[in-house]
Amino acid sequence: MEAVIAVFALLFVLFVALGAYATVKAVGAAKRSVDRTITTARRTVEDHTLRAKSFAHLGPAGEIAQLRLKLRTSMRATQDALRAGVAEDESLKESLGLFQRLSAHGHELDEELKRLESEPDRATLAERLPALRERTERVTASADSLRWAARDRARRFADDDLDTLSAQIDIEAGALRHWTTTPEHTPTQSWPEAPAADSASGQQTWPEKPGSRAAEQPARPAITPPGPRPTYPWQKKPRPESTT
């Protein structure tokens, strides 16, 4: 009885532990989903705000908004492309590591541009714009180079796989259309050659057909007819039949 109670207690503890683990995992997944949703919503709001500033503000402030929007768009597109490609191509891990190092410079530049949006000194801001524009171009050019290289690599692999698949399909299609090939001609039966001139008969003989020799022989009866019976002296002579 004590063993049964111990087993039930162990099962209860196990079920409680599994329930707690499942609850923690579900809460963590929900928290990550909420965090992603909040991050996506904040990013969308910032992008729309920057796009509005780039059109509404003229001069250095509007150009800084354009630089931020260009930087964020390029870095985000490269990040998504590399993360999606590394799941299928392990060689992109090195490229993803280089992008993470580039992202540090990108975040630093974005923070600097964000601080300069509220700069009241327009003259100083105009003096620093060429350097900021050059840094933005370098970062976005590097990000675009990584992104397009990853896309070209994926497209090349897809083209190679398509070529191989097309060749295999052509072979299979040819095998399925086997009836279109020219059938082999069966050899025709030739006439027997004539005998040599020094043969005994001097005439050409033809091969005998099956059953020809049997047709020449007389047909034998299926049952042999009975022969005359021998007579013995002790047997009586047959009495002649009366004609009356």
MOCORGI-V381775 format. One record per pair of residues at least 12 apart in sequence whose C-alpha atoms are under 7 Angstrom apart, sorted by sequence separation. I is the first residue (numbers start at 1). GAP is how many residues later the second one is. D is the distance in whole Angstrom. If there is no record, write none. Layout:
# MOCORGI-V381775
i=I gap=GAP d=D
i=I gap=GAP d=D
This chain:
# MOCORGI-V381775
i=53 gap=12 d=6
i=54 gap=12 d=5
i=82 gap=14 d=6
i=50 gap=15 d=5
i=51 gap=18 d=7
i=50 gap=19 d=6
i=47 gap=22 d=7
i=106 gap=33 d=7
i=68 gap=42 d=6
i=68 gap=45 d=7
i=64 gap=49 d=6
i=64 gap=53 d=7
i=61 gap=56 d=6
i=60 gap=65 d=7
i=71 gap=65 d=6
i=75 gap=65 d=7
i=78 gap=65 d=6
i=82 gap=65 d=7
i=60 gap=66 d=6
i=74 gap=66 d=6
i=78 gap=66 d=7
i=81 gap=66 d=6
i=75 gap=68 d=6
i=82 gap=68 d=7
i=67 gap=69 d=7
i=71 gap=69 d=6
i=74 gap=69 d=7
i=78 gap=69 d=5
i=74 gap=70 d=7
